[in-house]
């Protein structure tokens, strides 16, 4: 195992060893990019990291290292990925607001159009691979005004049939209701797909909703089914951790159950049906807000599960009445615990320029 040291600080890091071997054994630029990213994210608060000269095997390719005295990985954690010109494209997940600015910079809000144009050009040039969560059409594709009505129509579908003498086959499933995507949401998705951006799957669980539209095929990792299963395990795991903190989907569940209890529901009811009980404009606004929080939690978990490098967002959770998965405290938790790196569109544009 490589031993990374800096002024008495020593770090035994298997991931660095694994990535470094990929660089030296295969001279693989993608592996070098992964090593650089790992150093930037995992050791972001440490001083510049060095490698003891004795740890470098003579057979290793050291052309990228200074080997006088201690060999130093030359400021690599401070370099934006775009300066690693021979590395793989930077993988970036965009939330809805930044996605809008990238696919339609001419109509972007908050003066983000120029940044969106730069990032769009980088995607076209292949320096960035863009992704977005499937919540763009499963949740955020429902307009704010329609969210109580649409989600409130969630229910149970039951069907039984007689398949032979003394044989009855029963099927039970969750029935979802969706209106056709409004023109703005449909246009956003079509432009993103035309740019070569791909949607990411969100957590798989009973009652979950995935887009049935075959035109919106979700991203498939290169490793096939086994790699997809590993990615989805991570997606599901982070979704659960976010919910344990009362964030993401948990915020929507809590409000839906509150509305059901207020209305005296004594039987079983889906939380989505509870959200459909919003009575007035303030309550409908609360439903719209928790659906945004629900989508944000799912998006971050998908980003993490599929191993994307940067999550591009202008959202700091201010639109959510209570705590948000994107507020300062929870961004720090996501960064420290799961290595999720957030970036604004302006910061991404500066690196892409």
ABEGO torsion letter per residue (X at the ends): XBBBBBGGBBBBBAAAAAAAAAAAAAGBAAAAAAAAAAAAAAAAABBBBBBBAAABBAABBAAABBABEBBBBBGAAABBAAABAABBBBBBBBBAAAAAAAABAAABBGGAAAAAAAAAAAAAAGABBBBBBAAAAAAAABBAAAAAAAAAABBBBBBBBBAEBGBBBBBBBBBBBBBBBBAAAAAAAAAAAAAGBBBBBBBBBBGBBBBABAABBBBBBAAEAAAAAAAAAAAAAAAAAAAAAGBEAAAAAAAAAAAAAAAGBABBBBAAAAAAABABAAAAAAAAAAAAAAAAAAAAAAAAAAGBABBBBABAGAABABBBAABAAAAAAAAAAAGBBBBBAAAAAAAAX
